[in-house]
Amino acid sequence: MIKRIFVEKKEFEVEAKSLTHTFQRILKIEKLESMRILYRYDVEGVADGLFDQIIGTILSEPNVDQVFQGALQIMDDQKIFGISYLPGQYDQHGDSAIQCIQIVSGERALVKVAKIVVLTGALTQNEFDSIKHYMINPVDSQEASLEPFVTLVDEVREPEDIKPLDGFIALNADQLEAFRMDNGFAMTTEDIQFVQNYFNKDEKRNPTITELKVIDTYWSDHCRHTTFLTQIKQVRFQGDDPISQAMKLAYDDYCQTRTELYGENSERPMSLMDLAVIGTKALKKQGRILDLDESEEINACSISIVVDHDGIDEEWLLMFKNETHNHPTEIEPFGGAATCLGGAIRDPLSGRSYVYQAMRVTGAWDPRAAIEDTLPGKLPQRKISTEAAHGYSSYGNQIGLATGQVTEVYDPGFLAKRMEVGAVIAAAPKENVIRERPTPGDVILLVGGRTGRDGCGGATGSSKAHTEESILESGAEVQKGNPVEERKIQRLFRSKKLANLIKRCNDFGAGGVSVAIGELADSLEIDLDKVPKKYRSQRCGYFYYHGAC
């Protein structure tokens, strides 16, 4: 039997009061008198005695919450709707409840959580719809049914075995372009033509969709920095103003440095990436950065330092990393900003260091702007800014990371595209970090939370040009981080005994299995069926989603 309760904050309900103010002032819905927000828990697979026990220990806090069982009483002047995650979107709220119940009972129950909103006032249907539109982000959420569940087990379609794409190597140019668009590839027309030519002439076979998705992930701007590696073939400066002159001097200095580093007639391509890193290369050649810690691992920037530890000088590694999550935060503010911090943490963490402090820098337009002025296909600026702040702080609080500096920049230049930057600093005793080359027979361990459909295509999704439809089509590409699991790994990696067992480590980010494991060694065997999954089905326990490549 499915048991249902509603949990509501007492007089401490800040969210409902804040949203009431927003709707009255921003949406101009002056007839809205008050608002209630309740969390609805549906639980299946627990006995009556256990359910009574978890109501006041897991599902609510008696000192600040009030609990209702049975149907909610709705007055004539009230309207009600519910919000739940789309199927396949990771719900940390529900997952945490499931884990806690398992700790208490030893059994894994099923839990579904929905946010129930009750509005009081003589609202018109248009006003009611406006509030729902503001609160329900179609990227990851949907309007929840208010009816009782028959079962909490999701109906999941079992994927078929992956087969070669019949006729791929024979597609003409127009058909190939249509195929690229239909499958949402991030690679360009020229890229997919190159791939088709390779399979036609070298492999002499049709590829599978998995092979194409892996290539698409590896070649995405997120993983390969395609934009920054674009060749610069001609540079011209116009005007004699001070800025143009300064830029010309800087460019001339860059060209001189290239000659000193690569030789006078070097054919090394000129690119934005080369512009960005050439200063460090020059300092290194001059012997002026002796503290740089170099290795074949691709993790956070690392330098060697000496630390006074209780009066004893010790060699440590200091690591730092910054990450942008502009597009994910644009379409799913809470998860995008949360994973911006989580993603920045992952790099130094995979360097076996402990993250101590963070910084956040954002760019947005005026969050006070009228809702009706929102650009087509975008969320309102107020919703993006406030939910992104909640997402970042939620992740930081759960993992226990202090953010010493938060800078928010408001400028019309960020109206079309938000900026969300997270940066962290970390450190570890140098003796804890062993870096060796993998050898045949080595085993790769995946450590962390279960993988799921959210985040699939994250690397390619953040690398594509986006349109008004992106908010509806790209939702699953936004990763949903798991700060509780990441906190456990942070603490685990502080163990010297554990850290010294690791030859090479990489973070499992937007590139997923394709890139995270592929960067560890030149040749690998990967059994995707062994990757732990987030979702259960009635037929086969945990459900495997083929898009997880």
ABEGO torsion letter per residue (X at the ends): XBBBBBBBBBAABAAAAAAAAAAAAAAGBAABABBBBBBBBBBBGBBAAAAAAAAAAAABBAAABBBBBEBBBBBAABBBBBBBBBBGBBBAAAAAAAAAAAAAAGBBBBBBBBBBBBBBEBBBAAAAAAAAAAABBAAABBBBBABBBABABBBBBBBBBBBBBBGAAABBAAAAAAAAAAAGBABBAAAAAAAAAAAAAAAGBBBBAAAAAAAAAAABAAAAGAAAABBBABBBBBEABAAAAAAAAAAAAAAAAAAAAAEAABABBBBAAAAAAAAAAAAAAAGABAABBBBABBBBBBBBBBBBBGGBBBBBBBBBBBBBBAAAAAABAAAAAAAAAAAAAAAAAAAGBBBABBBBBBBBBBAABBAAABBBGBBBAAAAAAAAAAAAAAAAAAAGBBBABBBBBBBAAAAABBBBBBBBBBBBBAAABBBBBBBBGBBBBBBEBBBBABGBGAAAAAABBBBAAAAAAAAAABBBBBAAAAAAAAAAAABAAAAAABABBBBBBAAEAAAAAAAABABBBBBAAABBBABBBAAAEBBBBAAAX
